[in-house]
Amino acid sequence: ESGSEDIDILPNGLAFISSGLKYPGLKSFAPDKPGEIFLMDLNEDNPRAVELRISRGFDLASFNPHGISTYVD
């Protein structure tokens, strides 16, 4: 709904997508909604973004993701 801010695709085809960036002067379609992280499996015939649950205790109300990166060990 509010668009993607960034995407990082792993070699196995899993894509992590950050969404919900709020920045002064940038139009927000959902100003009261916290940011989100989505997962998309690009190996599927019809891939779709699925919202990932964020752990309890995390300050979700102020989550404002700007970018995303992954580390593969």
C-alpha positions in Angstrom: 0.0 0.0 0.0 2.6 2.5 1.0 5.4 1.3 -1.3 8.8 -0.2 -0.8 11.7 1.8 0.5 14.4 -0.8 -0.2 14.9 -4.4 -1.1 17.7 -7.0 -0.6 17.7 -10.2 -2.5 19.6 -13.2 -1.2 21.4 -15.7 -3.5 18.6 -18.3 -2.8 15.9 -16.0 -4.2 14.4 -14.7 -0.9 13.8 -11.0 -1.0 13.5 -8.8 2.1 11.6 -5.6 1.6 11.4 -2.5 3.9 8.3 -0.3 3.7 6.8 2.6 5.5 9.5 5.2 5.5 8.3 8.5 6.9 10.4 11.6 6.1 9.6 15.3 6.3 8.4 16.5 2.9 7.7 12.9 1.7 4.1 12.1 1.1 2.9 9.2 3.4 -0.2 7.3 2.5 -0.4 5.8 6.0 1.1 8.4 8.4 0.0 6.6 11.5 1.0 3.1 10.4 4.5 1.8 11.6 7.1 0.5 9.2 7.1 -3.1 8.1 9.5 -5.7 6.7 8.2 -8.1 4.1 9.5 -11.4 2.7 9.0 -12.5 -0.9 10.2 -15.9 -2.3 11.1 -15.1 -5.9 11.3 -18.8 -6.7 7.6 -19.1 -6.5 5.4 -19.0 -9.7 3.4 -16.2 -8.3 5.5 -14.5 -5.6 3.8 -12.3 -3.1 5.1 -10.2 -0.3 4.3 -11.5 3.2 4.6 -9.3 6.3 7.1 -10.6 8.8 6.1 -10.5 12.5 8.5 -8.4 14.6 9.5 -9.7 18.1 7.7 -8.5 21.2 9.5 -5.8 23.1 10.5 -4.0 19.9 9.2 -0.4 19.7 7.1 -1.0 16.7 5.3 2.4 17.0 8.5 4.2 16.1 9.7 1.7 13.5 10.7 3.8 10.4 12.9 1.6 8.2 15.2 3.4 5.8 17.0 0.8 3.8 17.7 -2.9 4.5 20.7 -5.2 4.2 21.4 -8.8 5.0 24.5 -10.7 6.1 25.0 -14.2 5.0 27.4 -16.3 7.1 
